[in-house]
Amino acid sequence: MKKIIYIAFLLVTSVLLAQQKNLKEFTFNEYLGYVKKYHPLVKQANLKLNEAQAILMQARGAFDPKLEAEYTEKQYKDQNYFTIFNGSFKIPTWYGIEVKAAFDNNEGIYINPDMTLPNSGLTSLGITVPIGQGLFINQRMADIRNAKLQQQLNEAERNLEAIEILHKASIAYFEWKKNFNEVVLYQDYLKNANIRYEGVLKLIEQGDKPAIDSTEAGITVNLRRLNLENSTLKLQKSRLELSNYLWLENNIPIELDEALFPEVDLQNTIKTTLETNNLLDFDINNHPKINALNTKIDMLKTEQQLSANMLLPKIDLSYNYLSEPSAFDNYRFQDYKVGVNFAFPIFLRKERAKLKLAKLKVQDTEFDLASERVNLKNKIEAQQVEIASLEKQININNQLVENYNTMLSGEERLFNLGESSLFLINSRENSLVTSQINALKLENEFYNATVNLYRTIANPNL
């Protein structure tokens, strides 16, 4: 009888191995490679870098030279009241200084005296210099600074968004692996239950076992079928969930091939894949969240500096050298136009309030930064403790699996000698199944804890 059961077991094992020869391992590292390279949301996160470049280009546009022209003519009752033309070329510079070249040509019988010009027109070359508000910082300068800082901010936010996608994708992979292993486990136990059921029927026919044992063996078979069906359903759902993160070029989604199976040695490679095995050189100041908050503080300080500058009086000095086009090479520095523009609010309530709000925003973000530093530090330590604890639990549970397996093997030998019952075998086997299912759960928790640590440290090496 033992020989028949042993031969049947070998046949079933051979069929299973033959089926597995057509399977191919889909490693976790290979899977993450697909997600990093092709997933639309990762590509969407990369758009933040392009967005920051566009913002910087927009800010630099404030320093673009500007060509302006204005022409006005009035004819009434066959009389030329006036014809006014003004053309200019302006060059804004960094420190609020503006260089301007212009040409004016006005004529007509009703021209205002201050607008009367030589017949050939009048050229001018001048400069406007702010000596109060806007000299050391102005809106254009602030926009350029913040646009450059925006590049750093968007890069940090891009890393955080991409890592969030990789985290969700990793969770889906781990769930697929757990369900896959659970299906394989129940497939093996269903085969064992069928073999045991057939063996019991043979023993009943020979009169070595009571008929009630066939009922108990049949119950075990049905329980294993139920367990397998439930696990198969979970595997199919997790396979579809995993397919959400599998894409090819040109945004083509693909489904996970059923011929693929998850990485077998993942427990030994996951830390290397996620680069969480050595955190001694980890500097929290390089964390994307810390970088983002520091960048926000720098941007707010720029706004604070601009608000403080608004407390100064607005004083703009301008000088324009004047010359007729035909006499431009004959310098007459006594021909000029100068101007002073002065403005200063008496109470400065608007400006002082704006400066105070800017300071409060800086302080608020600095508090966030201090809190985030502590939160990240403690969270990383807590997750490292969790990972270490799960590794110990896995080792302990593995010993339990070995012990339950030894107990089951011993009970099967006693059963074959007629000194045990099918009830005891099933009891031993149920304990073994429970410990193996618990091993899969602990393994899954270990993977999740490791990828949670990866998300927390937000390793930017993508």
Secondary structure, DSSP 4 states (H G I P E B T S, - for coil): -HHHHHHHHHHHHHHHHHHHTT-EEE-HHHHHHHHHHH-HHHHHHHHHHHHHHHHHHHHHGGGS-EEEEEEEEEEETTEEEEEEEEEEEEEE-TTS-EEEEEEEEEE-TT--GGG---TT-EEEEEEEEESSTTSS--HHHHHHHHHHHHHHHHHHHHHHHHHHHHHHHHHHHHHHHHHHHHHHHHHHHHHHHHHHHHHHHHHHHHTSS-THHHHHHHHHHHHHHHHHHHHHHHHHHHHHHHHTT-EEGGGEE-PPPTTEEE-TTHHHHHHHHHT-S--TT--GGGSHHHHHHHHHHHHHHHHHHHHHHTTS-EEEEEEEEEE-GGGTTS--TT-EEEEEEEE--SS-HHHHHHHHHHHHHHHHHHHHHHHHHHHHHHHHHHHHHHHHHHHHHHHHHHHHHHHHHHHHHHHHHHHHTTSS-HHHHHHHHHHHHHHHHHHHHHHHHHHHHHHHHHHHHT----
